[in-house]
Amino acid sequence: MTVLDHDVVADQLKNAPTENKSVLSFVSRIAALTTPDDIVWIDGSEAQKNEIAEKLVEAGTIQRVNGTKDSYYAASDPEDVARVEGRTYICSEDEKDAGPLNNWVAPAEMKETLNPLFEGAMRGRTMYVIPFVMGHAEADQPMFGIEVTDSAYVVLSMLVMARSGKYALDAIDAQDAKFVECVHSVGAPLEEGQEDVAWPCNTTKYITHFPEDRAIWSFGSGYGGNALLGKKCYALRIASAIARDEGWLAEHMLILKLTNPEGVVKYVAAAFPSACGKTNLAMIEPTIPGWKAETLGDDIAWMRFGEDGQLYAVNPEFGLFGVAPGTGYTTNPTAMRAIEAGGNIFTNVALTDDGDVWWEGKTDEAPAHLTDWRGNDWTPESDTPAAHPNSRFCTPIANVPTLAPEWTNPNGVPISAILFGGRRKTTMPLVTETKDWTHGVFMGSVLSSETTAAATGAVGVVRRDPMAMRPFIGYNVGDYLQHWINIGNTEGAQLPKIFYVNWFRRDDDNSFLWPGFSENSRVLKWVFERVTGTADAQESPLGLTPVEGGLDTEGLDFTDEQLRKALAIKPEEWETELGLIEEWYAELGDSVPAELRAEVDNLRERLGLA
């Protein structure tokens, strides 16, 4: 059958593993619109997962990886390799609620655009129904979703990235819970007798969010964040809008557990833009004797107030979706051991001649011959990378050898410190503690990374990325910053300290001043001791910085002069920076909170630049 008419929809839904009217109504509505050949409810079982994987192998979409157990490799269409920010929309009722950083289309207008695209979009394909929960079903405020998709690759990936299947559906039924409606199609219907391609997608792409409806519709892409709708779409864009309404935070942050030699434990959340080492920090192996770091999450943190007034963070994800290039035993041995444990889905990396995977940075030396992500022969003399720069490993978080046992706590862990950090050659010191919560929000609002044109040596462009959430804020950025300030004004709140770090400052000869990677544990030690009140700090125009000898550099080939330069606050650099910050706030417009504009004036005064 090529068309699923209403009678067949009703017939297949009679066999659904639920009697929940909301669930059945949603699935029925989308099936009637998209007309798939078949409906399959995902139960999360190994047997069903293996059956779906086998179909994908037969279709040529994935292949088994030799050398890593229970793992698969997929190569996407070359036009479908990353998130498409230009085709990502926040469809709030009021344009003001989308703000200056989001693309906006009125919900009614977007639905008029999407309906014809989705009409018959699953013809010739199977519709998979994936019930899932972000975080735990046992949480005080469980957050459910149901994704319908015509991509079996998405099914396999969602089984890694979110708690999916019968566990989630049973909880939705038992709690009669609301859920976020997630609708996804690759946009490649098949006519009768038409042969499929290995990676179906469409040149027309829409990734759309309806904050008031708590719904996500994605069309045309089978890749990552465009198609795994529990990830950025739900866990950040929709969840941030829910968090605004309910008084909590949905953030693009890692969660890390630190234990000092005396056994005292503190939990840290940290936000970094891409290419700033967030996953490496989430899995750091401290170089200081007696200190221990454990992972709770590498990408997303949901923080809610507990009864004691502290912010408790939970990682809503079930897996890691990491950028492969640059991940290796020298940069992130913990991630490598997690990958080795198996159950991975690799996308757009390279293949070795014996059917294993490889990417730049996995080993110090590249193999003599590879098949690159486009399927072409590759040697170390080739002038293109073997793996796509945004190639990914999708890996169960349970594989992480340093996973903290508290990861299973449905209501999370109390956060004592929040770190913001970007990649800056100048201006930003190695570490500074902000003066108070509002000052910390200010520092987060101007979070930035610098790009450089290495070939010409040109100074790079500073790109602002507030709280590392620029692509993921589900509403107006000014309202988002006001929400952060409001969180700080919550009655009875025991707020975390906020710090700003910069591992990437350069010396005059363009060398890095700080060794970075595992040595960042030395900065974490100072942060920990500031939280526990056991480390001194000195006032600076930017906040509080380590006193002389306050940063543990024992055993490090690192001079006092290098440290002084890494921590320096130079008024001449900040004169330029303040101008850039004012330009940034002007770009954001009137919605920037007055408290943050006042912070600019106060900082100018403290720097003697008023």
C-alpha positions in Angstrom: 0.0 0.0 0.0 1.3 3.5 -0.8 -1.3 5.6 0.8 -2.3 5.3 4.5 -5.9 6.4 4.5 -7.9 7.3 7.6 -9.3 3.7 7.9 -5.8 2.2 7.9 -4.5 4.8 10.4 -7.4 3.8 12.7 -6.6 0.1 12.2 -2.9 0.5 13.0 -3.6 2.7 15.9 -5.9 0.0 17.4 -2.7 -2.0 17.9 -0.9 0.8 19.6 0.8 0.0 22.9 -1.2 2.8 24.6 -4.7 4.0 25.1 -3.6 7.6 25.9 -6.0 9.8 23.9 -3.5 12.7 23.6 -0.8 10.3 22.2 -3.1 8.5 19.8 -4.6 11.8 18.6 -1.1 13.2 17.9 0.1 10.2 16.1 -3.1 9.8 14.1 -3.0 13.4 13.0 0.5 13.2 11.7 0.0 9.9 10.1 -3.1 11.2 8.2 -1.0 14.2 7.0 2.2 12.4 6.1 0.7 9.1 4.8 3.4 6.6 5.7 3.2 2.9 4.6 3.5 1.6 8.1 3.6 2.7 11.8 6.2 1.3 14.2 6.1 2.1 17.9 9.6 2.1 19.4 9.7 0.1 22.6 13.4 0.5 23.4 14.1 -3.3 23.3 17.4 -4.7 22.1 15.6 -7.0 19.7 13.7 -4.1 18.0 16.9 -1.9 17.9 18.8 -4.7 16.2 16.1 -5.3 13.7 16.0 -1.6 12.7 19.9 -1.6 12.5 19.8 -4.6 10.2 17.4 -2.8 7.9 19.7 0.2 7.8 22.7 -2.0 7.0 20.7 -3.6 4.1 19.7 -0.2 2.8 23.4 1.0 2.8 22.7 3.8 5.3 25.0 2.4 7.9 27.6 -0.3 8.1 29.1 -2.2 11.0 32.4 -0.9 12.4 35.2 -3.4 12.9 37.2 -2.8 16.0 34.5 -1.2 18.1 31.7 -3.5 19.4 28.0 -2.9 18.5 28.9 0.2 16.6 27.8 1.6 13.2 29.1 4.1 10.7 26.9 6.4 8.6 27.9 8.9 5.9 25.4 11.7 5.3 24.6 13.5 2.1 27.3 16.1 1.7 24.6 18.8 1.8 23.3 17.6 5.2 26.2 17.8 7.6 25.4 20.3 10.4 22.8 22.3 12.2 21.3 24.9 9.8 20.9 28.1 11.8 19.6 30.0 8.8 16.7 27.6 8.5 15.9 27.4 12.2 12.9 29.4 13.4 11.2 30.4 16.6 7.6 30.7 15.7 6.3 32.7 18.8 2.9 34.4 18.5 4.6 37.8 19.0 7.7 38.6 16.9 9.2 40.5 19.9 9.3 37.2 21.8 11.7 35.8 19.2 14.1 38.7 19.6 17.0 39.9 17.5 19.0 36.6 17.4 16.3 34.3 16.2 14.6 33.9 12.8 10.9 34.5 13.3 7.8 33.6 11.3 4.3 33.8 12.6 3.0 30.4 13.7 0.0 30.5 11.4 2.2 31.4 8.4 4.8 28.8 9.2 2.1 26.1 9.5 0.8 27.2 6.1 4.3 26.6 4.8 4.9 23.3 6.5 1.6 21.6 5.9 2.1 21.2 2.1 5.7 20.0 2.7 4.6 17.4 5.2 1.6 16.3 3.2 2.5 12.8 1.9 6.1 13.3 3.1 6.4 9.8 4.5 4.8 8.0 1.5 6.7 4.8 0.9 8.3 4.9 4.3 7.7 3.7 7.9 6.7 6.2 10.5 8.4 5.5 13.8 6.9 6.7 17.0 9.5 7.4 19.7 8.2 8.2 23.2 11.0 9.7 25.2 11.8 11.5 28.4 14.5 14.1 28.9 16.1 13.3 32.2 14.2 10.8 34.4 10.5 9.8 34.4 10.9 9.7 38.2 11.9 13.4 38.5 9.7 15.9 40.4 9.0 17.6 37.0 9.5 14.9 34.3 9.7 16.3 30.8 8.3 14.0 28.1 8.3 14.1 24.3 7.1 12.0 21.4 9.0 12.2 18.2 7.5 10.8 15.0 10.0 10.4 12.2 10.5 8.5 9.0 14.3 8.1 9.6 15.5 4.8 11.1 18.9 6.5 11.7 17.1 9.0 13.9 15.5 6.1 15.9 18.9 4.4 16.5 20.4 7.8 17.6 17.5 8.7 19.8 17.8 5.4 21.6 21.3 6.5 22.6 20.6 10.1 23.3 17.3 9.9 25.3 15.5 7.4 27.6 13.2 6.1 24.9 10.5 3.5 24.3 8.2 1.6 26.7 9.8 3.2 29.8 8.8 6.7 28.6 5.4 5.7 27.2 4.4 3.9 30.4 5.3 6.9 32.4 3.3 9.2 30.1 0.3 6.9 30.5 0.7 6.5 34.3 1.1 10.3 34.9 -1.3 11.3 32.1 1.6 13.6 31.3 1.8 16.4 28.8 4.5 15.9 26.1 6.3 18.0 23.6 5.1 17.1 20.0 8.1 16.5 17.8 7.5 15.9 14.1 10.3 15.0 11.8 10.6 14.0 8.2 13.6 13.8 5.9 11.2 15.0 3.2 11.9 12.3 0.7 8.7 10.4 -0.1 9.0 7.3 -2.3 6.8 6.5 -5.2 5.9 2.9 -5.9 8.9 1.1 -7.3 11.2 4.1 -6.7 14.6 3.1 -5.3 15.7 4.8 -2.1 19.0 6.5 -1.5 21.4 5.7 1.4 20.8 9.1 3.1 17.5 10.6 2.1 17.0 14.3 2.7 15.6 17.4 1.0 17.3 20.6 -0.3 14.4 22.5 1.4 15.0 22.5 5.2 12.9 23.9 8.1 13.7 23.4 11.8 10.8 25.1 13.5 9.8 25.7 17.1 6.4 26.7 18.5 7.1 27.8 22.1 3.4 28.4 23.0 2.3 25.1 21.5 5.4 23.2 23.0 5.9 21.7 19.6 8.8 21.1 17.1 8.5 20.5 13.4 11.6 19.6 11.4 11.7 18.9 7.6 14.4 18.0 5.1 17.4 17.1 7.2 18.4 13.7 8.7 21.4 15.1 10.5 22.1 15.4 14.3 20.6 18.5 15.9 18.2 19.0 13.1 16.6 15.6 13.4 17.3 14.3 17.0 14.6 16.6 18.3 15.1 15.8 22.0 18.6 17.5 21.9 19.0 21.2 21.0 15.4 21.7 19.8 13.7 20.4 23.0 16.3 20.4 25.7 17.4 24.0 24.9 15.1 26.0 22.7 11.7 24.7 23.9 13.0 24.0 27.4 14.4 27.5 27.8 10.9 28.9 27.0 9.4 26.5 29.6 12.1 27.4 32.1 11.3 31.1 31.6 7.6 30.5 32.4 8.3 28.2 35.4 11.3 29.9 37.0 14.3 27.6 36.2 17.2 27.5 33.8 17.8 25.3 30.7 21.4 25.8 29.7 24.1 24.8 27.3 26.4 23.6 30.1 28.5 20.6 31.2 28.1 19.3 34.8 31.2 18.2 36.7 31.7 16.7 40.1 34.9 17.7 41.9 36.3 15.9 45.0 39.3 17.3 46.9 41.8 15.1 48.8 39.8 15.4 52.0 36.7 13.9 50.3 34.7 17.2 50.1 32.5 17.3 47.0 31.3 20.3 44.9 29.4 20.4 41.6 30.2 22.8 38.8 28.3 23.8 35.7 30.1 25.4 32.8 29.1 27.0 29.5 31.5 27.3 26.5 30.8 28.1 22.9 31.9 25.5 20.3 35.6 24.7 19.9 36.4 25.8 23.5 37.0 22.4 25.0 33.6 21.8 26.8 33.6 18.1 26.4 37.3 17.9 27.3 36.5 19.8 30.6 33.5 17.6 31.3 35.8 14.6 31.2 38.9 16.1 32.7 41.5 14.0 34.5 43.1 16.3 37.2 46.9 16.5 37.2 46.9 17.6 40.9 47.5 14.6 43.3 44.5 13.6 45.3 41.9 15.5 43.3 39.2 13.7 41.4 36.8 14.8 38.7 33.7 12.9 37.6 31.3 13.6 34.7 27.5 14.2 35.0 27.0 15.8 31.6 28.9 17.2 28.7 26.4 19.5 27.0 23.1 20.4 28.6 22.1 21.3 32.2 18.6 21.9 33.5 18.8 23.8 36.9 15.9 24.1 39.3 15.7 25.4 42.8 15.6 22.8 45.6 13.9 23.3 48.9 17.2 24.4 50.4 17.4 27.3 47.9 20.3 25.8 45.9 20.1 25.3 42.1 20.1 21.6 41.4 21.3 20.5 37.9 20.3 17.5 36.0 21.7 16.3 32.6 18.5 15.6 30.5 20.5 13.5 28.0 21.2 9.8 27.9 24.2 9.9 25.6 27.1 11.9 24.2 26.9 13.6 20.8 30.5 14.8 20.4 32.5 16.3 17.6 35.0 13.6 16.6 37.9 15.5 15.2 40.3 16.6 17.9 39.1 13.9 20.2 42.0 11.5 21.1 44.0 10.0 23.9 46.1 13.1 24.4 43.1 15.6 24.5 40.3 13.5 26.0 41.3 9.9 27.0 38.0 9.6 29.0 35.9 10.1 25.8 38.1 7.6 23.9 37.6 5.0 26.6 33.8 5.7 26.4 33.9 5.2 22.7 35.9 2.0 23.0 33.2 0.5 25.2 30.9 0.3 22.1 27.3 1.0 21.2 28.4 4.0 19.1 27.0 5.6 15.9 29.7 7.4 14.0 28.7 9.9 11.3 30.9 11.4 8.6 34.2 10.2 10.1 36.7 8.3 7.9 37.0 4.6 7.4 40.2 2.5 7.6 40.9 -0.2 5.2 39.9 -2.8 7.8 36.6 -1.2 8.4 37.4 0.7 11.6 36.8 4.5 12.0 39.4 7.3 12.1 39.3 11.1 12.4 41.9 13.8 12.7 43.3 13.8 16.2 42.3 10.2 17.0 45.9 9.2 16.6 49.1 11.2 16.3 49.7 9.8 12.8 47.1 9.2 10.1 46.9 5.8 8.5 48.6 5.5 5.1 45.2 5.1 3.4 41.6 5.8 4.3 38.2 6.2 2.7 37.1 9.8 3.6 33.7 10.8 4.7 32.6 11.5 1.1 33.6 7.9 0.1 36.8 8.9 -1.7 40.4 7.5 -1.4 42.4 9.5 1.1 46.1 9.6 2.0 48.1 11.9 4.4 49.1 13.9 1.2 45.4 14.7 0.5 44.5 18.4 0.8 41.1 17.9 2.4 40.3 16.4 5.9 39.5 12.7 6.0 36.6 13.3 8.5 34.2 16.1 8.1 35.0 18.9 10.7 31.6 18.4 12.2 31.7 14.6 12.2 30.2 13.0 15.3 30.3 10.1 17.7 27.0 9.2 19.3 27.8 7.2 22.5 25.9 6.0 25.6 26.9 8.2 28.5 26.9 5.0 30.7 30.1 4.2 28.8 32.0 7.1 30.4 34.4 5.5 33.0 34.3 8.7 35.1 30.5 8.9 35.2 29.4 10.1 38.6 26.9 7.8 40.4 24.8 10.9 41.1 24.0 10.9 37.3 21.1 8.6 38.2 19.6 11.1 40.7 16.4 12.2 39.0 16.4 15.6 40.6 20.1 16.4 40.1 23.0 17.8 42.1 23.5 21.2 43.9 25.6 23.6 41.8 28.2 25.6 43.8 29.9 27.4 40.8 29.0 28.3 37.2 31.8 28.9 34.7 31.6 30.9 31.5 34.5 30.8 29.1 35.4 31.6 25.5 38.4 31.5 23.2 40.2 34.9 23.3 43.8 35.7 22.4 43.8 38.9 24.5 41.8 40.8 27.0 40.1 38.1 29.1 42.2 36.7 32.0 42.7 33.1 32.8 40.2 33.2 35.6 38.2 35.8 37.4 35.4 35.4 40.0 32.6 37.8 39.4 31.6 40.3 42.2 28.0 39.1 42.5 25.2 37.3 40.6 24.3 40.3 38.4 27.9 41.0 37.6 28.2 37.3 36.7 25.1 37.6 34.4 26.8 40.6 32.7 30.0 38.5 32.1 27.9 35.7 30.7 26.0 38.1 28.5 29.3 39.3 26.8 30.8 35.7 26.5 32.7 35.7 23.3 35.1 33.7 21.1 37.6 35.0 18.6 38.3 33.6 15.2 41.5 34.2 13.4 42.5 34.0 9.7 45.6 32.0 10.3 46.9 32.3 6.7 47.0 36.1 6.8 47.6 36.5 10.5 44.6 38.9 10.6 43.1 39.6 14.0 39.9 37.6 14.2 36.3 38.7 14.7 34.9 38.6 18.2 31.6 36.7 18.1 29.3 37.2 21.1 27.6 34.1 22.4 25.6 34.9 25.6 25.9 32.0 28.1 27.0 30.0 25.0 23.3 29.9 24.1 23.2 32.2 21.1 21.9 29.5 18.7 19.6 27.9 21.3 17.7 30.6 23.2 14.0 29.8 22.5 12.9 33.4 23.0 14.1 37.0 23.1 17.7 37.3 24.3 17.0 40.4 26.3 14.2 38.6 28.1 16.6 35.7 28.6 19.1 37.9 30.3 16.4 39.4 32.4 15.3 35.9 33.4 18.9 35.2 34.6 18.7 38.4 36.7 15.3 37.3 38.1 16.7 33.9 39.1 19.3 35.8 41.2 16.5 37.7 42.9 14.6 34.6 43.9 13.7 34.7 47.6 15.8 32.4 49.7 18.1 31.5 46.8 21.6 30.1 47.7 23.2 31.1 44.5 26.3 29.6 42.9 29.4 31.8 42.5 30.0 32.7 38.8 33.5 32.7 37.3 34.8 33.6 33.8 37.7 31.6 32.4 39.9 31.9 29.2 42.3 29.0 28.5 43.3 30.5 25.2 45.2 33.7 26.0 48.3 34.3 23.9 51.7 35.7 24.6 53.4 38.3 22.4 54.9 35.5 20.3 51.4 34.1 19.8 52.1 31.0 22.0 49.5 30.0 24.5 50.2 31.4 28.0 48.4 28.6 29.8 49.0 24.8 29.0 45.2 24.0 29.1 43.7 20.5 28.8 44.2 18.5 32.0 46.1 21.4 33.6 42.8 23.3 33.7 42.2 21.3 36.9 44.4 23.8 38.6 41.9 26.5 37.9 39.1 24.2 39.0 40.9 23.7 42.3 41.0 27.5 42.9 37.3 27.7 42.0 36.5 24.9 44.4 38.5 26.6 47.2 36.8 29.9 46.6 33.5 28.1 47.0 34.6 26.5 50.2 36.2 29.7 51.5 39.7 28.2 51.6 41.4 30.3 48.9 42.2 34.0 49.0 41.5 36.4 46.2 42.4 40.0 45.3 40.2 42.7 44.0 40.6 43.7 40.3 38.5 45.9 38.1 37.0 42.7 36.6 36.2 41.0 39.9 38.3 38.7 42.1 41.5 37.0 40.9 44.0 34.6 42.6 46.5 36.2 44.9 50.2 35.6 44.2 50.8 31.9 44.8 47.0 31.3 45.0 46.9 29.2 41.8 48.5 25.8 42.3 51.3 25.5 39.6 53.5 23.0 41.5 55.1 20.6 39.1 54.2 22.7 36.1 56.8 24.1 33.8 55.3 27.5 34.1 56.9 30.8 35.1 55.4 33.5 37.5 55.7 35.9 34.5 53.5 33.7 32.3 51.0 33.5 35.1 51.0 37.2 35.6 50.4 37.7 31.9 47.6 35.1 31.8 45.8 36.9 34.7 46.5 40.5 33.5 43.7 43.0 33.0 44.9 45.7 30.6 42.9 48.9 30.5 44.0 49.6 26.9 42.5 46.2 25.8 39.4 46.8 27.8 38.9 50.3 26.3 38.4 48.5 23.0 36.4 45.7 24.6 33.9 48.1 26.2 33.3 49.7 22.8 32.6 46.2 21.4 30.3 45.4 24.3 28.3 48.6 23.8 28.0 47.7 20.1 26.7 44.2 21.1 24.1 45.7 23.5 23.0 48.1 20.8 22.6 45.2 18.4 20.3 43.5 21.0 18.3 46.6 21.4 16.0 48.0 24.1 15.4 44.6 25.7 18.8 44.5 27.4 18.2 44.8 31.1 19.2 48.2 32.6 21.2 46.4 35.3 23.5 45.0 32.6 24.0 48.4 30.9 24.9 49.8 34.4 27.5 47.0 34.7 29.2 48.4 31.6 29.4 51.9 33.2 30.6 50.5 36.5 33.4 48.5 34.8 34.5 51.5 32.8 34.8 53.4 36.0 36.7 50.7 37.8 39.1 50.5 34.9 39.7 54.3 35.1 38.2 54.8 31.6 35.2 56.8 32.6 
